């Protein structure tokens, strides 16, 4: 295979310098963050400018700003660094007991508060040096699954991604949250209650949504949404002491510490269940470290299923 002229001049140290410069937007601070002298990083910036044919950082008064080219690079560089790191962390023989690998998982705060923390605890028992980085997913990741190549996966229910490898974890169901002192709702909800009261939605866009909210629309119910918050754990603060309604997974609502002052009522219709899954890029299919990580999610999923089943029997 012929190496391109650009690749032949590749210096991975420049990638690290570029990341620091784009993050700090200041040569002195970027040099300090890398433990380098300012002249050394200035030399790296000069090489980067020649390579890209762009100044990257430009002075505006007393501060520096990113050029449009630099803004584009800022969105790509973290993933590139993570991919390089993963390549050089790979080992012919890998042992979880001695590994210091960091796994990067996207998801919602619902996924982190339920199975995410369980996976973290399981890893600590057998692989004390392994770390997990849980990051909130964005619409861009769902719209372009190829961006998962630079991460280890995304925790998201069925209905958003269907073409990737996945592992089903556990199935949850929905409950409607109302304030304990709601002025008009009793022990059971009606369809009229859903239509007549204002709502707080957790997500509301083309690619970021909950299946049950789309189901309401399909039933001809158009809730009056006066707030949208992209967090399930923040939902109680928007409902407690108001006449608003919100919908959340039963597995999360069972935590009385977060949902004090609220009632969790069954929807007055057969709500589509939440089939939670871990999805990953095909590039990770045969990675032994990734396979070990997936085994943790499989184990934690079984634990969550038992917890959900036992709570449903009470």
Secondary structure, 3 states (H helix, E strand, C coil): CCCCHHHHCCCHHHHHHHHHHHHHCCHHHHHHHHCCCHHHHHHHHHHHHHHHCCCCEEEECCEEEECHHHHHHHHHHHHHHHHHHHHHHCCCCCCCCCCCCEEEEEECHHHHHHHHHHHHHHHHHHCCCCEEEEEECCHHHHHCHHHHHHCCEEECCCCCCCCCEEEEEEEECEEEEEECCCCCCCCCCCHHHHHHCEEEECCCCCCCCCHHHHHHHHCCCCCEEEEECCCCCCHHHHHCCCCCEEEEEHHHHCCCCCCCCEEEECCCCCCCCEEEEEEECHHHCCCHHHHHHHHHHHHHHHHHHHHHHHHHHC
